[in-house]
């Protein structure tokens, strides 16, 4: 039981320095630094969804509380978007507007996890999800997965099964995946489904990159599989596909058995999402298809260019490359920290692979959408020099 000056042991598992000790060094460095370590976009969002496009005259009550569930016009835009995109009808009663994907998944964890519960976390994973699970006092069980797909002899179902215990209550699924840019094929999805059903698990899906497939999506969303409808809770965000990360707005949907508890948890965590953000989100969903298509094409070109520099396959989706850099480590270097330092000396800040899982000491993550194409080209030129030097 913590007393001053001691904080909660659960909180002590967390850190406000999510990505790298190099960030402070980057701030102190003279000259420009290309911040390719955090997933964001150089693009400004759809003009009608920008803050300056909102006014109290057009939207009376713009600065008042929104309904806890979400503004009715945004809920309608969400259900319409899902219907058009996937041909799936969502009951608006079981949709909850959230203050972004991070908050949404945190609320879901609050509603569905108890201290000591275990969550299967196929890795590499989005860096914040481990802390979201830990903040609830639950245990994130890391299962190397996305980088092993296609390896001779790799059995995705067996890999997950090996980590299931009596305390396992949930499975986290992120496809397209941050950081690898992989889109899970049907065989891997089938394996995830069988494990979830066999062990009666909640399925927590993270749909952050659903709008950023670089080839036509071959599979319907995992959460829409009929066998998962009573256990799948999906969280979406407008941060990635619509370039609205600064507005912090997204939504979650799932079965009635979960949504009552999720809405209650939302009430006591943030009460409601920002009303101006909800107005902007509704405009983006209703009017932003052409913007998304343009962004997708630009991101695909940027991803292919970054992959070319490292000599790795172009990403299938998303905004990241996850690159094995073992061949560029110097003698005696046991992980990528020296390589990251050399990249920073050249003016490029990257994320260490261990932010995405304990097994990835020789990987780095690069966001190819964080800076405009001309700046990305300059950053890639600097990285090319680092690679040549070894």
N, C-alpha and C positions, 0 to 999 in steps of 0.2 A: 504494500500500500504506500504509494509515494507521498512524501511530505516535503515542504520547501527545504532545500532548493532542488530536490529531486523531481524529475518529470516521470511520466508514465513509461514503464519499460516497453510498452507497445510503440509509443512515439519515438523512443530511442532507436528503433529499427529503421526509422525514416531519415531522410536527409534532404536539405534544400539545395544540395549540390548534386543534382541528378546525373549530370553528364560527365564532367571532367574537372580535375584539379587544374587543367590547363586554362580554364576560363579566366581565372584571375590573372594569370600570366599574359593571356591575350589582351586583356584590358590595359595592362601596363606596357605593352609592346608599342614601339614607335612605328608609324606607318600603318597602312590599311591591313585589316584582317578580314578575310572572307569567311562569314559565319555559316559554314556548311554543316554545323553540328545539330541544329534544331530545325524540325520540320515546319516550314512556313512557305509563303509564296511572295514573289516580288510583284505579282499582279494586284492591281486594285480591283475590288469586287464590282459586280454589276452596279452601274451608276445609280439605279433606282433603289438599291439596297444599302447605299452608303449613308453614314450618319448625317451628312449635310443635306440629304434628300428628305429627311424626316422633319416634320413640324407639328407643333401642337395645334395649329390651325386645321391642318388636314386630319389630325388624329387627336381629338379631344381626350384628355385623360392620359396622354402619352407617358406622363411621369408618375402615374399612380400604380398601385399594385395591379398585377395581372391576376386572373384566376389561377389557383394553385395548379390545376391540370394543364392550363395553357389557354392562350387566346383562341376563341372559337374559330376565327378566320385562319389562324395558323394550323389548327388541328385539321380543318378542312383541306388546306393546301397540302398537308402531310399525307392524308389519306388519298387525296387525288394523285399525288406524285407516286405513291406506292402502287396504286391501281394502274397508272399509265406505264410505269417502269416494269412492273413484275406481273401485272394481271391479277393481283391479290387484293382482296377487299379487307381492310382493317376496320374493326369496330372502333370508332373514335373513343368509346368509353375506356378502352384498354390501350390508349396512347397517352404518354406523359411527356410534356415538354420539359427539357432539362437545361441547365446552365452549361451547355457544352458536353462533349463526350466524356471528359475526365470526371466532371461532377456526376454525370449520369451513371457511369460505372461505379462510382463511389456510393451513390444512393442505392444502386442494385446490390452492392456488397453489404451495405448496412441492413438491407431487408432480407437477404437470403443466407448470409453467413453468420456463424457464431464463432467466438474464440475457440481455437483448437481445430476447427474444421480445416480440411485440406482441399485445395483447388489445383487440378491438373493444368499446368501452364506449358503447352508446347512452345519450345524455344527455337530460335531467338524470338523475343517478344518485345512489344512496345514497352519502353523503360518504366512507365508509370504504373503499369498494372501490378507489378510485384508489390509496390508500396501500398496500392489501394487494398490489396488482399491483406497485407501485414497490418495496415491501420485498423483493420477490423479484429486483429488478434488471430487471424487465420493464417494458414501456412501455404505458401506458393510452392508447389512441387514441380520443379523444372524438368521437362522431358525434351531432350534434343530431338528436333523433328523436321522443321522446314528445310534446313540445310542438308538433311539426310535423305530427303525424298529422291528417289532415283538411284540411290546407292545400291550396288549389288547386295542382295541378302537383307536389306532393311525391311522390316515388317512393322508398319506404323501401328497396327493394332497391338502387336506384342509389346512394342515399346511403351505404349500407354498402360496396358494391362500390368506391366511389371511395376508400375508406380502406384497402382490403386491399393488403398488400405481401407479398413472399416471406417476411417474418418473422412474419406473422400466424399465430397458432396457436390462438386461442380467441376465443369470443364470449360475453359476459356478458349474461344476460337476467333481468330483474326485473319480473315481472307477477303481481299488481298492483304498480305501481311506487311506490317512494319516490324522489322527493317528490311526483309529480304526482297520485297516486291513480288513474292511468289503468290500465285493463285492456286489454291488447293484443287487437285484433280479429283475426279469422282471417286477413285479408289481410296484416297486418303479421307475424303468426306464420309464414305461408307464405313471406314474403320472407326472414325470418331463417333458416328451414329451408333454403331454396335456397342462400343464401350459405354456410351452414355445410357443406352437402354438397359444393358446388362446389369449396370450398377445403380440404376435409378438416380442419375445425376441431373442437376440443373445444367443447362447449356447456356453460357453467357457469350453472346456473339458481339463482336466489335466491328461495326460496319463503316469505320471511318473512311475507307478508301473505295467504297462501292461505286463511286462515280468515276474512278480513275483506272478502269481497265483499258489497256492499250490494244487489246484484241477483243472481239466480241465475247462477252461472258458466256462460257460454255455451259455453266450450271446455274440453276435458280439458286437464290440465297439459301444457305444452310438452315436458317431459322424457319423456312417455309416448308421443310419436309414434313409430310403429314404425321409421321411418327413422333416428331419433336414438338408439335404445336402446343402440347400441355406442359412442356419443360423448357422451351427455348425463350430467352429474354434477349431481345436485340436492342442495341444502343447505336444510334446514328448521330452524326454531327454535320454541321454546315461549315466546319472549319477548313476542311481539305478540298472537297469538290467545288465549293462555292467561294473559297477565299475569305471566309468571315471569321477567322480564328479569334480576332480581337473582340468580337461581339459575344462570344461564349454562349452559343445556343445550339441545341440538338434535341433529340427526342428518343424515348425508349418505348417499346411495346412488348407485350407478352400475354400469357394466359391470365384469366381472371384470378386464379389462385395466387399469382405473384403480384399483380398490379395494385391490389388494395394495399399491401404492405409497402410496396415501392412508393406509392403516392403518399402514404403516411410518413415514410422516411424523408421524402422530398420536403414535406411540409416543415419538418423540424430541422432540416439542414439549411435550405436556402429559401424556403417558403414558396417562391415562384421564380421563374426565369425573368430577366429584365424585359419589361414591356417594349421598349424601343427595339431591343434585339429581336423580339418576336415579330414585330412589324416588318423589320428588315428581312428576317428569315422567310416570312410569308411571300414577300415580293421576290426574293431569290428563287424560291421553289416554283412560283407561278410564271416568272418571266425569264429565268436564267438558263434555259437549256442551251441557247447559242453560246452564252458565256462559258458554260462548262465544256462544250465541245471544243471551243478555241483553246481553253486552258489545257485540256487533255492532249491536244495535238502538240502544243508547246512543251508540255512536260515530257511527252514521249520522245521528242527530239532531244531534249536536254538529257534524259536518262540514257538514251543510246550513245550520246556523245561522251558522257562520263564513263560509261561502261567500256567504250573503245579505249580510253586512256589506260584503264586498268587491265584490259584484255580479258574481261569477263562477259558473260551473256548480258544482253540488255534486259532491264526489268520488265516483267509482264504487266505491272501495274504500280500505282502509288507514286511516291516522291523520293524514294531512297534507293541507294545501293548498299549492300552489305558485302564487304570485300575481304577475302582472306589475304593477309599481307605477310604470311610467314616467309615467303621467298625474298622479301625486302628487309627482313630483320637482320641485324648485324650479329656477329659472333658474340655469344654470351647474353644476348637479349632473350629473356624468357617470356616476354609478352610484347604487346604493341606500344608500350609507353614511349620507348625511344623513338619509334617511327612517328608517333603522334607529335612528339617534340620537334622532330625535323620538319614535319609538315607545318607546324606553327611557326618555326623559324622562317619558313618560306611564305608565311602569311595566310595559311589556310587552317581553320579550326575544324576538326572532325571529332566524332564521338567514339570512344573506345567500345569495342564489341561487348565487353563485360557489363555495360549498362543494359544490354539486352539478354543477358544470361551468363551464368558462371562458367560455361564451357567454351566461351568465345574470346579467349585471351589473345588470339592472333587474328582477330577481325577488327575492322573499323566500319563505321556507318557514315555515309555521306548523303546529305540532302541536296539534290540537284535542282530544286525549285526555289531555294532560299534567296538567290540573287538573280538579277536579270541575265539573259544569255551572254551579253558581252562581258559581264563580270565573271560569270561561270567559266567562260573561255579563258580568261586571265588566270582564274584560280586553278583550272585544270592544267594550264601551262606551267604554273608553279609546282603542281603536284608531279607533273611529268619529269621535271628536273630532279625532284626528290627520288623518284623511281629509278632514274638513270644512275644516280649516285649510289643507290643501294644502301 
